[in-house]
Amino acid sequence: MLGLFVMFVMIGVVAAVSDSDDADDMADDDAVAGEAADDEDPSEDEPSDEPEPEPETETGSEPEAAEDAPLNGSLEVHYLDVGQADATLFIHDEVTVLIDTGDWQRSDVTGYLDALGVDRLDLLVVTHPHADHIGQFDEVMAAVEVDEVWWSGSVTTTQTFERAVAALEESTAAYEEPRAGQSTTLGPLLFEIVNPPDDVDLDDLHDASLSFRISYGEVRFLFTGDAEASTEQRMVDTAGEQLDADILQLGHHGSSTSTTAPFLDAVGPQVAIYSASEGNQYGHPHDEVIERVQGAEIELYGTPVNGTVTVTTDGSDWDISPEVE
């Protein structure tokens, strides 16, 4: 297994840290938009007394340049309705990929996997280790066979994080920390990493969000985790045409901290999808983001309105099937 979480954070760095600190970090992240964020409930998810395991920053050998893969059959992409969290599932006859694992306060991702007949994941991607993205990581690892895990390399001090680390260490899954500029193929899917760069500050979980484009034939999907405005601008400056995508998942659940006009122009999507819960305390998605997307005549879907949103594509055209019209 590559790059297992085997290092420990220095004594004293995390000694007095609690999940309420994690919530404070989230509140700081949303301060620009006047939000009060509380990513985890400190009454449930107090920090462990054990020292925090930290992932190594090695990513193994750099992926080779990807070549076009022949297409066979259709690809389904399920933007799962998991409340105020993220989880997106790619299903193809040759490969299955899960991006993020929902919220720590729920237990619905494995139910989706079971309902869709998924008992094996070729790849499990964690965009960043906030609890609304890794919440059910340990449950997923226990429920299905996972071949490989991608992670940004960031760490937190919550029990949710520690459960995820323990589940990974107990598994046989390979582990990688991809960086901007790398690309690889998995079956017929082409992955192009656009964030984070090698010199990223891993303590800034949003800035270090693992961001990438997935292409199936001519159809391209872009994911940016909770990357915010400054990170989006860095991607615009460095990734260029690799940001061009047909279908964009709005960053940070549609928060005004993300999806800036320059970034939206660079991506040029025809469809945008956001994941949030109805009536959430953060006001996601924010009105200015919705107005910006709709003003660009981009077709918009959201899980609090449409439930699970499924995109089916043959690599040329696509069809969108919302659970709720």
Backbone hydrogen bonds in HBPLUS format (Angstrom, degrees):
<---DONOR---> <-ACCEPTOR-->    atom                        ^
c    i                          cat <-CA-CA->   ^        H-A-AA   ^      H-
h    n   atom  resd res      DA  || num        DHA   H-A  angle D-A-AA Bond
n    s   type  num  typ     dist DA aas  dist angle  dist       angle   num
A0006-VAL N   A0004-LEU O   2.92 MM   2  5.63 110.6  2.41 115.0  97.9     1
A0054-GLU N   A0007-MET O   2.68 MM  47  5.13 163.1  1.71 136.4 140.9     2
A0009-VAL N   A0052-GLU O   2.99 MM  43  5.62 159.7  2.03 161.5 168.1     3
A0013-VAL N   A0010-MET O   3.10 MM   3  5.78 165.5  2.12 137.1 141.3     4
A0017-VAL N   A0014-VAL O   3.08 MM   3  5.11 166.9  2.10 111.9 115.4     5
A0021-ASP N   A0018-SER O   2.88 MM   3  5.33 139.4  2.05 106.9 118.0     6
A0023-ALA N   A0019-ASP O   2.91 MM   4  6.31 150.7  2.00 145.8 154.0     7
A0024-ASP N   A0020-SER O   2.83 MM   4  6.11 147.0  1.94 139.0 148.5     8
A0025-ASP N   A0021-ASP O   2.87 MM   4  6.21 150.5  1.96 148.1 155.9     9
A0026-MET N   A0022-ASP O   3.07 MM   4  6.40 153.5  2.14 144.6 151.1    10
A0027-ALA N   A0023-ALA O   2.87 MM   4  6.19 148.9  1.96 145.2 154.7    11
A0028-ASP N   A0024-ASP O   2.87 MM   4  6.19 153.6  1.93 150.8 157.5    12
A0029-ASP N   A0025-ASP O   2.97 MM   4  6.25 152.5  2.04 145.0 152.8    13
A0030-ASP N   A0026-MET O   3.09 MM   4  6.38 140.7  2.25 143.2 152.6    14
A0030-ASP N   A0027-ALA O   3.20 MM   3  5.22 127.5  2.49  94.5 107.5    15
A0031-ALA N   A0028-ASP O   3.15 MM   3  5.02 161.5  2.19 102.1 107.7    16
A0033-ALA N   A0030-ASP O   2.99 MM   3  5.51 134.6  2.20 111.3 122.4    17
A0035-GLU N   A0030-ASP O   3.05 MM   5  5.11 169.3  2.06 137.2 134.9    18
A0034-GLY N   A0031-ALA O   2.88 MM   3  4.76 159.3  1.93 103.5 110.0    19
A0044-GLU N   A0041-ASP O   2.97 MM   3  5.58 148.3  2.07 118.0 126.4    20
A0045-ASP N   A0041-ASP O   2.95 MM   4  6.01 168.7  1.97 159.6 163.3    21
A0075-LEU N   A0313-THR O   2.86 MM 238  5.34 164.5  1.88 158.4 162.9    22
A0313-THR N   A0075-LEU O   2.93 MM 238  5.34 158.6  1.97 151.1 158.2    23
A0076-GLU N   A0091-ILE O   2.94 MM  15  5.15 171.9  1.95 153.5 156.2    24
A0091-ILE N   A0076-GLU O   2.80 MM  15  5.15 166.1  1.82 157.7 161.4    25
A0077-VAL N   A0311-VAL O   2.74 MM 234  5.01 153.9  1.81 148.7 157.1    26
A0311-VAL N   A0077-VAL O   2.81 MM 234  5.01 163.1  1.84 145.9 150.2    27
A0078-HIS N   A0089-LEU O   2.77 MM  11  5.00 166.2  1.79 150.7 152.8    28
A0089-LEU N   A0078-HIS O   2.87 MM  11  5.00 160.3  1.91 141.0 145.4    29
A0079-TYR N   A0309-VAL O   2.78 MM 230  5.09 174.6  1.79 160.1 158.2    30
A0309-VAL N   A0079-TYR O   3.07 MM 230  5.09 155.6  2.14 138.8 140.4    31
A0080-LEU N   A0087-ALA O   3.01 MM   7  5.65 139.3  2.18 154.4 166.9    32
A0085-ALA N   A0083-GLY O   2.78 MM   2  5.45 137.7  1.95 106.4  92.7    33
A0086-ASP N   A0132-ASP O   3.18 MM  46  6.62 149.3  2.28 172.6 175.1    34
A0102-GLY N   A0086-ASP O   2.84 MM  16  5.04 152.5  1.92 156.9 149.1    35
A0088-THR N   A0099-ILE O   2.96 MM  11  5.07 153.4  2.03 137.9 146.6    36
A0099-ILE N   A0088-THR O   2.76 MM  11  5.07 164.7  1.78 154.5 159.9    37
A0090-PHE N   A0097-VAL O   2.73 MM   7  4.95 168.9  1.74 156.8 160.5    38
A0097-VAL N   A0090-PHE O   2.93 MM   7  4.95 156.6  1.98 137.2 144.7    39
A0092-HIS N   A0095-VAL O   2.88 MM   3  5.17 139.6  2.05 158.4 169.8    40
A0095-VAL N   A0092-HIS O   3.18 MM   3  5.17 138.2  2.36 100.1 111.5    41
A0122-ASP N   A0096-THR O   2.88 MM  26  5.50 141.2  2.04 142.8 154.8    42
A0098-LEU N   A0123-LEU O   3.04 MM  25  6.50 158.5  2.09 155.7 161.5    43
A0125-VAL N   A0098-LEU O   2.83 MM  27  6.21 166.9  1.84 163.1 167.5    44
A0100-ASP N   A0125-VAL O   2.73 MM  25  5.88 167.2  1.75 172.5 170.1    45
A0101-THR N   A0133-HIS O   2.73 MM  32  5.45 174.5  1.73 142.5 143.9    46
A0136-GLN N   A0101-THR O   3.09 MM  35  5.20 139.6  2.26 123.3 135.5    47
A0135-GLY N   A0102-GLY O   2.97 MM  33  5.32 129.3  2.23 157.1 142.1    48
A0106-ARG N   A0103-ASP O   3.26 MM   3  5.59 166.4  2.28 111.5 114.7    49
A0112-TYR N   A0108-ASP O   3.08 MM   4  6.45 149.8  2.18 148.8 155.9    50
A0112-TYR N   A0109-VAL O   3.09 MM   3  5.15 118.0  2.50  96.3 110.7    51
A0113-LEU N   A0109-VAL O   3.00 MM   4  6.38 161.3  2.04 152.2 157.3    52
A0114-ASP N   A0110-THR O   2.90 MM   4  6.09 161.4  1.94 147.4 152.1    53
A0115-ALA N   A0111-GLY O   2.91 MM   4  6.07 161.5  1.94 147.0 152.5    54
A0116-LEU N   A0112-TYR O   2.96 MM   4  6.13 144.2  2.10 148.5 157.6    55
A0118-VAL N   A0113-LEU O   2.79 MM   5  4.96 163.6  1.82 157.2 152.4    56
A0117-GLY N   A0114-ASP O   3.06 MM   3  5.05 160.1  2.10 104.5 109.8    57
A0145-GLU N   A0119-ASP O   3.16 MM  26  6.41 164.3  2.19 138.9 134.5    58
A0121-LEU N   A0145-GLU O   2.71 MM  24  6.12 163.2  1.74 167.1 173.1    59
A0147-ASP N   A0121-LEU O   2.93 MM  26  6.34 163.1  1.96 166.9 172.6    60
A0124-LEU N   A0148-GLU O   2.89 MM  24  6.29 150.0  1.98 152.5 162.4    61
A0150-TRP N   A0124-LEU O   2.93 MM  26  6.33 156.5  1.98 148.4 154.4    62
A0126-VAL N   A0150-TRP O   2.87 MM  24  6.03 155.6  1.93 145.4 153.3    63
A0210-LEU N   A0127-THR O   2.83 MM  83  4.48 166.7  1.85 132.1 134.0    64
A0133-HIS N   A0130-HIS O   2.90 MM   3  5.57 156.2  1.96 125.0 128.6    65
A0134-ILE N   A0130-HIS O   3.05 MM   4  6.27 144.3  2.18 150.1 160.4    66
A0137-PHE N   A0134-ILE O   3.11 MM   3  5.15 171.1  2.12 117.0 117.1    67
A0140-VAL N   A0136-GLN O   2.93 MM   4  6.22 160.3  1.97 158.6 164.0    68
A0141-MET N   A0137-PHE O   2.94 MM   4  6.20 165.1  1.96 156.0 159.9    69
A0142-ALA N   A0138-ASP O   3.08 MM   4  6.22 142.3  2.23 138.1 147.6    70
A0143-ALA N   A0139-GLU O   2.95 MM   4  6.07 137.9  2.13 142.1 153.5    71
A0143-ALA N   A0140-VAL O   3.10 MM   3  5.07 126.0  2.41  94.6 108.9    72
A0144-VAL N   A0140-VAL O   3.08 MM   4  6.13 159.3  2.12 162.1 162.5    73
A0174-ALA N   A0147-ASP O   2.95 MM  27  6.32 163.8  1.97 145.0 140.8    74
A0149-VAL N   A0174-ALA O   2.78 MM  25  6.11 153.5  1.85 149.4 157.0    75
A0176-GLU N   A0149-VAL O   2.95 MM  27  6.38 152.2  2.03 160.3 168.1    76
A0151-TRP N   A0176-GLU O   3.08 MM  25  6.50 148.5  2.18 156.2 165.9    77
A0162-GLU N   A0158-THR O   3.03 MM   4  6.37 160.7  2.07 145.3 150.9    78
A0163-ARG N   A0159-GLN O   2.79 MM   4  5.96 154.8  1.85 151.3 157.1    79
A0164-ALA N   A0160-THR O   3.12 MM   4  6.36 152.3  2.20 141.2 148.6    80
A0165-VAL N   A0161-PHE O   2.89 MM   4  6.24 159.4  1.93 155.1 160.7    81
A0166-ALA N   A0162-GLU O   2.90 MM   4  6.06 163.6  1.93 148.2 152.7    82
A0167-ALA N   A0163-ARG O   2.96 MM   4  6.13 157.3  2.01 144.9 151.1    83
A0168-LEU N   A0164-ALA O   2.97 MM   4  6.23 153.6  2.04 148.6 155.7    84
A0169-GLU N   A0165-VAL O   2.88 MM   4  6.13 164.8  1.91 155.8 159.7    85
A0170-GLU N   A0166-ALA O   3.00 MM   4  6.14 144.2  2.14 144.2 153.3    86
A0171-SER N   A0168-LEU O   3.09 MM   3  5.18 149.6  2.18 101.8 111.2    87
A0182-GLN N   A0179-ARG O   3.10 MM   3  6.01 157.8  2.15 148.2 151.8    88
A0180-ALA N   A0196-PRO O   2.80 MM  16  5.47 166.8  1.82 142.7 144.9    89
A0181-GLY N   A0193-ILE O   3.00 MM  12  5.76 163.3  2.03 148.3 142.8    90
A0193-ILE N   A0182-GLN O   2.96 MM  11  5.50 168.3  1.97 161.0 164.6    91
A0184-THR N   A0191-PHE O   2.97 MM   7  5.33 151.9  2.05 144.4 152.5    92
A0191-PHE N   A0184-THR O   2.78 MM   7  5.33 177.4  1.78 177.1 176.3    93
A0186-LEU N   A0189-LEU O   2.84 MM   3  5.20 156.9  1.90 149.3 157.0    94
A0189-LEU N   A0186-LEU O   3.03 MM   3  5.20 161.4  2.06 128.6 128.2    95
A0190-LEU N   A0215-SER O   3.03 MM  25  5.05 162.8  2.06 143.1 148.7    96
A0215-SER N   A0190-LEU O   2.89 MM  25  5.05 155.5  1.95 140.8 149.1    97
A0192-GLU N   A0213-ARG O   2.92 MM  21  5.18 153.0  1.99 149.0 156.7    98
A0213-ARG N   A0192-GLU O   2.88 MM  21  5.18 156.7  1.94 144.1 150.7    99
A0194-VAL N   A0211-SER O   2.95 MM  17  5.58 164.4  1.97 135.4 140.3   100
A0211-SER N   A0195-ASN O   2.88 MM  16  4.85 169.3  1.89 130.1 132.9   101
A0200-VAL N   A0197-PRO O   3.31 MM   3  5.48 157.7  2.36 117.5 115.4   102
A0204-ASP N   A0201-ASP O   3.06 MM   3  5.76 158.8  2.11 119.4 125.1   103
A0208-ALA N   A0204-ASP O   2.96 MM   4  6.13 147.3  2.07 154.3 164.6   104
A0209-SER N   A0206-HIS O   3.08 MM   3  5.12 163.5  2.11 107.6 110.8   105
A0212-PHE N   A0223-PHE O   2.94 MM  11  5.59 149.0  2.04 151.7 161.8   106
A0223-PHE N   A0212-PHE O   3.00 MM  11  5.59 164.9  2.02 163.0 167.9   107
A0214-ILE N   A0221-PHE O   2.81 MM   7  5.14 158.8  1.85 149.8 157.1   108
A0221-PHE N   A0214-ILE O   2.79 MM   7  5.14 162.9  1.82 151.4 157.4   109
A0216-TYR N   A0219-VAL O   2.84 MM   3  5.34 166.0  1.86 161.5 165.7   110
A0219-VAL N   A0216-TYR O   3.13 MM   3  5.34 160.8  2.17 129.8 127.5   111
A0218-GLU N   A0315-GLY O   2.67 MM  97  5.40 159.0  1.71 152.5 149.6   112
A0246-ASP N   A0220-ARG O   2.96 MM  26  5.30 141.2  2.12 124.9 135.5   113
A0247-ILE N   A0220-ARG O   3.08 MM  27  6.44 161.3  2.12 159.8 164.9   114
A0222-LEU N   A0247-ILE O   2.98 MM  25  6.44 153.1  2.05 158.8 165.1   115
A0249-GLN N   A0222-LEU O   3.13 MM  27  6.35 168.8  2.15 167.3 169.4   116
A0227-ALA N   A0224-THR O   2.99 MM   3  5.68 166.2  2.01 144.5 148.7   117
A0252-HIS N   A0225-GLY O   3.07 MM  27  6.27 168.1  2.08 140.5 143.6   118
A0231-THR N   A0228-GLU O   3.04 MM   3  5.42 117.5  2.45 108.6 123.9   119
A0232-GLU N   A0228-GLU O   2.81 MM   4  6.02 159.4  1.85 160.1 167.1   120
A0229-ALA N   A0257-THR O   2.87 MM  28  5.96 131.2  2.11 176.2 168.5   121
A0233-GLN N   A0229-ALA O   2.91 MM   4  6.19 155.6  1.97 150.6 156.9   122
A0234-ARG N   A0230-SER O   3.05 MM   4  6.32 151.9  2.14 139.4 146.8   123
A0235-MET N   A0231-THR O   2.97 MM   4  6.29 153.1  2.05 148.2 155.5   124
A0236-VAL N   A0232-GLU O   2.88 MM   4  6.22 153.2  1.95 148.5 156.4   125
A0237-ASP N   A0233-GLN O   2.91 MM   4  6.17 155.6  1.97 149.0 155.3   126
A0238-THR N   A0234-ARG O   2.95 MM   4  6.08 140.4  2.11 143.2 153.7   127
A0239-ALA N   A0235-MET O   2.71 MM   4  5.16 159.4  1.75 142.1 149.0   128
A0242-GLN N   A0239-ALA O   3.12 MM   3  5.44 160.1  2.16 134.1 131.1   129
A0243-LEU N   A0240-GLY O   3.15 MM   3  6.11 169.0  2.16 125.9 128.5   130
A0244-ASP N   A0241-GLU O   3.06 MM   3  5.32 150.4  2.15 106.2 114.8   131
A0245-ALA N   A0267-VAL O   3.08 MM  22  5.52 163.3  2.11 139.4 139.8   132
A0270-GLN N   A0246-ASP O   2.86 MM  24  5.24 152.3  1.93 127.9 135.2   133
A0271-VAL N   A0246-ASP O   3.03 MM  25  6.33 152.2  2.11 161.8 167.8   134
A0248-LEU N   A0271-VAL O   2.94 MM  23  6.33 163.2  1.97 152.9 155.1   135
A0273-ILE N   A0248-LEU O   2.90 MM  25  6.33 153.4  1.97 155.9 162.0   136
A0250-LEU N   A0273-ILE O   2.88 MM  23  5.99 148.7  1.97 138.2 148.6   137
A0254-GLY N   A0251-GLY O   3.09 MM   3  5.82 152.2  2.17 120.8 127.8   138
A0255-SER N   A0252-HIS O   3.02 MM   3  5.43 146.4  2.14 111.0 120.7   139
A0286-HIS N   A0254-GLY O   2.96 MM  32  6.14 160.5  2.00 141.8 142.2   140
A0258-SER N   A0255-SER O   3.13 MM   3  5.78 165.8  2.15 116.4 120.2   141
A0264-LEU N   A0260-THR O   2.90 MM   4  6.13 165.1  1.92 156.9 161.3   142
A0265-ASP N   A0261-ALA O   2.90 MM   4  6.07 157.1  1.96 152.1 158.5   143
A0266-ALA N   A0262-PRO O   2.99 MM   4  6.18 149.8  2.09 140.3 148.3   144
A0267-VAL N   A0263-PHE O   2.96 MM   4  6.24 152.9  2.04 152.8 159.8   145
A0268-GLY N   A0264-LEU O   2.87 MM   4  5.92 167.8  1.88 151.3 155.5   146
A0299-GLU N   A0270-GLN O   2.99 MM  29  6.15 151.9  2.07 150.4 143.5   147
A0272-ALA N   A0299-GLU O   2.78 MM  27  6.16 156.1  1.83 167.5 172.2   148
A0301-TYR N   A0272-ALA O   2.94 MM  29  6.35 150.4  2.03 154.6 164.1   149
A0274-TYR N   A0301-TYR O   3.04 MM  27  6.59 147.6  2.15 141.8 151.0   150
A0303-THR N   A0274-TYR O   3.08 MM  29  6.59 155.8  2.14 156.1 161.9   151
A0283-GLY N   A0280-ASN O   3.22 MM   3  5.74 163.5  2.25 115.7 120.6   152
A0289-VAL N   A0286-HIS O   3.02 MM   3  5.53 129.5  2.29 110.5 123.2   153
A0290-ILE N   A0286-HIS O   3.16 MM   4  6.53 162.9  2.19 156.1 161.1   154
A0291-GLU N   A0287-ASP O   2.85 MM   4  6.07 164.7  1.88 157.4 161.8   155
A0292-ARG N   A0288-GLU O   2.98 MM   4  6.04 148.0  2.09 133.0 141.8   156
A0293-VAL N   A0289-VAL O   2.92 MM   4  6.16 161.4  1.95 154.2 158.5   157
A0294-GLN N   A0290-ILE O   2.88 MM   4  6.01 172.8  1.88 155.8 158.3   158
A0295-GLY N   A0291-GLU O   2.78 MM   4  5.68 146.8  1.89 138.0 148.0   159
A0296-ALA N   A0292-ARG O   3.23 MM   4  6.37 130.2  2.49 132.8 143.3   160
A0296-ALA N   A0293-VAL O   3.14 MM   3  5.28 138.0  2.32  98.7 110.2   161
A0298-ILE N   A0293-VAL O   3.26 MM   5  5.67 162.8  2.29 148.8 150.7   162
A0297-GLU N   A0294-GLN O   2.93 MM   3  4.93 156.5  1.98 107.0 111.3   163
A0305-VAL N   A0302-GLY O   3.09 MM   3  5.45 141.6  2.24 109.5 120.2   164
A0306-ASN N   A0302-GLY O   2.68 MM   4  5.66 174.1  1.68 169.8 171.3   165
A0307-GLY N   A0303-THR O   2.86 MM   4  4.27 137.9  2.03 120.6 123.1   166
A0324-VAL N   A0306-ASN O   2.84 MM  18  4.44 146.1  1.96 129.0 127.9   167
A0323-GLU N   A0308-THR O   2.87 MM  15  5.36 139.1  2.04 147.7 160.8   168
A0310-THR N   A0321-SER O   3.12 MM  11  5.11 167.3  2.14 124.8 128.5   169
A0321-SER N   A0310-THR O   2.77 MM  11  5.11 168.5  1.78 156.5 160.6   170
A0312-THR N   A0319-ASP O   2.88 MM   7  5.23 165.5  1.90 155.4 160.3   171
A0319-ASP N   A0312-THR O   2.80 MM   7  5.23 149.2  1.89 148.0 158.5   172
